[in-house]
Amino acid sequence: MQEQETKPEEENNSELIAARVAEHVTAQVFKTDDRYSAIEILREYGIESADIEANCEQLSQQVHFLRRYVGKMPCRRIRDVLVPIGIPFLEMLFPRRHFFPPLFDDFLYELESESDNSIELIKIDDAESGFREELKHFIRVRLDHFWGADKALPTWASGGMGVQTARLRVLVNSVSSGARVSASPAYFQNFIVFGGPTSPATGYLSPGRYVFRISMPKGQPAVDPGVFDIPPSLNLSLVI
């Protein structure tokens, strides 16, 4: 593994470091032409990265399947960029890969039933820029939390081997009462249950940039159009 040194101008500069990491990680995920694990830069600074690594590994597998069988990437538009949407059934396919095309068609049908007009199926390489841009913002927010005044915020913190971790208590308010709330990093739409029922729903998230989805006992899930930097946002109001 080739060792890369941190440039002097990057020292404690979250914007430069986030851009550097996002650039290298995007190359790894979409082209696998950079064998240096750029996420290790975060570990060198003692910053939590396990969640980012897991999401990038899943997306890398997804890119492999989509290049072979489909040639397109399902994406959701957030603000002015398109970011990849996670496909939840990949792990169960091994070694039954031939089931991917019909399962993918069913997955697309479910996405379209959400009918929020933000879903697009685009060329895989065209999904790189949105992923890279949102990953950069996510990492910058995390670095700023550990290096800035936000460290004073109350956290549920743990960690080993010198790695700083944090879980920030977040409240999510929704227009819909009794909804279950799910959260996803903005750079890769891969939702996990956050809390509920609303309102508010209370849960814990690591520092980063997130989007939210609500699910009612009856009806289709809906994704809120907002994108939230956590921190400073800890008491959130959705428009759905």
TALIN-V542133 format. One record per helix or strand. SS is the DSSP state (~ for helix, > for strand). FROM is the first residue (numbers start at 0). TO is the last residue. Records with the same first field share a line. If there is no record, write none. Layout:
BEGIN
SS->FROM-TO ; FROM-TO
END
This chain:
BEGIN
~->7-9 ; 13-30 ; 39-43 ; 49-68 ; 90-92 ; 96-112 ; 123-146 ; 148-151
>->46-46 ; 71-77 ; 80-84 ; 118-122 ; 154-155 ; 163-163 ; 166-172 ; 179-184 ; 187-188 ; 191-195 ; 200-204 ; 207-214 ; 221-222 ; 227-229 ; 234-236
END
